[in-house]
Amino acid sequence: MHKILFRIHVFSFLFFVALGSLATSHHDTKTLIKNLTKRIESGESTAENYYKRAIEYRVLGQIKEAEKDLKMALERNVNFTVARREMTRILSKKGKHKQAILCAEKVIINALTKREKSSAMILLAEVLSNAGEPSEAIKYSSAAFELYPNGKIEWYLLHARLLREMKRDGERPETLHTGYQATGSIVLRNAWIDSLLECHQYETALPIIEKELLESRLKSSWRLRRAKAYIGTGKVNAAMKDLRMCLKELNQRIHPRNPDMTLIADRGLAHALLGNINTAKNDLTHLVQIGADKWITASLQKAINSIENQ
């Protein structure tokens, strides 16, 4: 009896601790903003405090307030690099491309090490890409790798995306494979396999896909990849079977209230490859409406365009 009561007390204690943690995390951002505002208003109006508050505003999606605070931070410290990087991203997101480019250029000028300068070049490449200037952007992403070859995962992904925009798809597998070997990133490995399929290198991609299908519990993305390879090698019936099994799994996994964007994109692509073009378009429209990034919608959009132009 004592043991049972002890367990109940322990469970109750842990439950309320967990509940308190959830409540705290829920209110953390607003509480931090309130505390930082008190500091700023009481005389601690430092660049660091304005920057910290800007980050919290961004977390809440209050971009206008974040931009104001970043301006205040940079007025107090013109060499505050992390604040300038954040300002660059916000300006780019708001479509203020010229201002974002100038801001990124200042980050490059203020860089002290090769790694910092390369990172700043990648930032400028991203801004130029958002501004619709991929030919300029790829100059900076290439220069970043020349200066500092050991790049981050997002560097390789950005450079590969720019190669696609420049219609230099044949170079993408090598870039992504190099990144995968350097970092061991599963994201880069999957992007490399996708680039192999896009470049019709099915013999290289298929053994990796088959291995993943044997080992993975969730198989929809790998069935979709294998279906692409089968279509490319003329095994249409096998591809149709994979696509139908892919859709069956995706329909079970996609949550109606809070759906995963990548799963919706996969579902749309499976429908497109099965010839259900209107259903694929519906998924694409839904993704655009909920603000999906271009890298999520790119393959689906390309498949729809390809089928419609046949």
N, C-alpha and C positions, 0 to 999 in steps of 0.2 A: 504493500500500500504506500509506504513512504517513498519507494522507488518511483511509483507511478506519479505521486504528487510532485516529486523532484523533477521528473521529466516534463510534467505540465508546466511547472514554473520556468524551467529552462526554455521550453518551446515558446512560452508567452514572452519571456525576456527577449529572445532572438527575434520573434515576430515584431515586437515594438521597436527594437533597434533597427531592423530592416525597414520598417514603415517610416521611422524617423529619417533614415538615410535617403529614402525615395523623396520624402517631402523636402529635405534639405537640398537635394540635387535639383529638384523642380524649381526651387526659389533661388538657387545659387546666383544665377546671372543677374536677376533684378536686385538682389541684395548687394552684390558686388558693385553694381552701378550706383546704388544709393550710397554706399560707403565711400566710393571714389568721388562722388559728387560732394559729399560732406568735406572730404579732404581738400578738394579743389577750392571750394567756397571758403574754407577756413585758412587759406593762404598757401596750401601745398599745390599750387597750380604748375606743377612740373611737367616737362615733356613726357616723362614716364607715366604719370597718372592719366594724362589725356590719352596717351596711346593705349593704356590698359582699358580705359573706359570705352574707347573706340572699338576694341576687339569684342567687348561684351555687347555693345550695340549691334555689331555685325552678326554675332551669334543669334540675336533676337530678330535679325532681318531689318533693323532700323538703319539703313544704309546712309540716309541723309545725316543723321546724328553722328554716325561713325566718321563720315567725311569731314564734318565740322571739327570734330575732336582731333583728327589726324592733321588738319591744317594748323590747329593750335599747337600740337606737338612739334611740328616742323618749324613753326615760327620761333619756338623756344630753343630748338636744336636742329639746325639745317643739315647736320651730318648724322641724323638719326635714321640709319639705314633701314631697320626693320619697319619703321613707320612709313618711310618712303615706298618700300616694297608693297606694303598694305594699301597705301594710297594709289599706287599704280594699278593694282588689281581692281579696286573699287571704281576708279575712273574708266578702266577698260570695260568693266561689267555694265557701267551706265552708258556706254557708247561714246564717251568723251575720248576718242582715240588719239587725237593730236596731243592732248594734255597727258594721256597715259604714256605715250611714246617718249615725250620729253622727260617725264618722271622716271621712266626706266633707264633712259640714257644717263641721268644723274646718278642712279644706283651703280651703273657701270663705272662712271668716273670716280666714285667714292670707294670702290672695291679695293681692298688692300692685298688680298692673296689671289693666286690663280683660281682656286676653288670659288672664292667669292665673285670674281669677275665672270667666270664661266656660268655660275648660277644666275648672275644678273643678265648675261646674254640670253639665257634660256627664258628669263622673264620677258625680255624685249621681244624675243621670237614669238612668245605666246601672245603678247599684245599686238604685234604686227599681224599675226594670224587672225586674231579677232577683228582686226581692222580690214581684213580682206586683202592682205598683201603677203601671200605665201612665198613668193619669190624672194622678197626681202627677208622674211622670217627665217627661211631655211639657211640663208647666209650666216645668220647669228647662231642658229642651233648647230651648224657644222663647225663654226669657229669655236663654240663652247667645247665641243668634243676634242678639237685639235689642241686647245689650251689645257684641258683637264679631261683626259680620256675616261677616268673612272666616274662616270655620271650616275645620277640617281635614276630610279625606275621611271619617273615621270619625264625625264629628259629623253629617254629612248622612245617612249610612247609619243611624245610631242614630235620628235624628229620623224618617226614613222608616219604620223598623220600628215605632216608637211610633205613628205615624199609622195603620199597618195594624192594630196591636193595638187602637186606639181606633175601628176601623171607619170611618176617614176616608181611605179609599183614593184618593178623587178628588183629594186634595191631594198625593199622593206624586209624581206625575210632575213637577209644578212644582218641588218641593223638590229632587229628584234632578237635574233639568235645570239648575237654578240652581247646584248644586254642581259639575256637570260643566263648565259655562261658567266657573266661578270657578277650578277646579283643573286642568281638562283631563284628569282621571283616567278611564282606561278602565274601571275598576271602577264608577265612578259612571255612566258612559255606558251600560254594560250593564245596570245596575240601573234606569236611566231607561227603557230600551227594554222591560225586563220589566214595569215599572209601566204603561207604555202598553198593553201586551198585556192586563194584568190589568184595566185600565180600558176595554177594548174600543176603544182608539184605533188600530185596525189600519192605517188609511190613513197615519197618521204613522209608524208603526213599520216597515211593509213596505219602503219604499225604502231605509232604513238597513240592514235585514236582507239585502236583495238585494245591496247593495253589498259587505257583509262576506262573503257567500257567494262572490262573484267574486274577492275579494282574499285570503281566508283559506285557509291550507293545511289546517288542522284545522277541519272544518265541522260537527261533530255538534251543538254548542250552537246554531249558527245555523239548522240544519235543524229542530231542535226548536222554536226560536222561530217559524220560518216555518210549521211545522205548526200551532202554536197560532193564528196569524193566519188560516191557511187554514180551520181548523175554525170560527173566529169569523165568517168570511165565506161559509161554506157550501161550500167547496171540499174536501169530505171525501176524495175519491179522491187528490187531490194531497197532502193532509195525510198519508194513510196511506203513500204512497210515501216522503215525507220521513222519517217515523218509522221505517220499515224500514231506510232508508239510514243513519239516525242510529244505530240499534242495531248495524248491521253495523260501523260505525266504532268505536263504544264498546266492543264486545266485543273488538276488536283492541287498543284502547288501555288497557283496565283490566288492571292487573297483578294476577295472582291472589294473590301474597304481600303486596304493598304497594299496595293499590288507592287511587286518588285518590277522596276522599269525594264531591267535586262530580260526578265522572263517574258514580259509583254512583247519586247522586240523579237525574242526567239519565237514566240507563238506566231507573230505576224510573218516572220520569215518562213516558218514551216507552212503556213497557209499559202504564202506566195509561191513557194516551190511546188505545192500541191495543185496550184492553179486557182485557188480561192482568192482571187485578186481583190474583190470588194471587202472581204473580211480582213485581209492584210492591210488594206488602206484604212479601215476603221481603227486597227491597232496603231498604225502610224499617226493618225489624227489624234488619237487619245494621248499618245506619248508627247506630241507637240503641245497639246493643251495643258499637260501637267508639268511642262518645263523640262523635258528630257534633254540632255546635252547631245550635241551632234554625233559624238562618238558612239552613242547608244543607238541612234536612229540611222546611221550611215549605211549599214549593210542592208537593212530593210528597205530604205529609200532606193538604194542601188538595184536591188532585186525587182522592186515594183517597176522602176524605170526600164529595166532590161526586158521584162516580160511585156510591157506595154509597147515597146519599140520593135518587138519581133514581127 
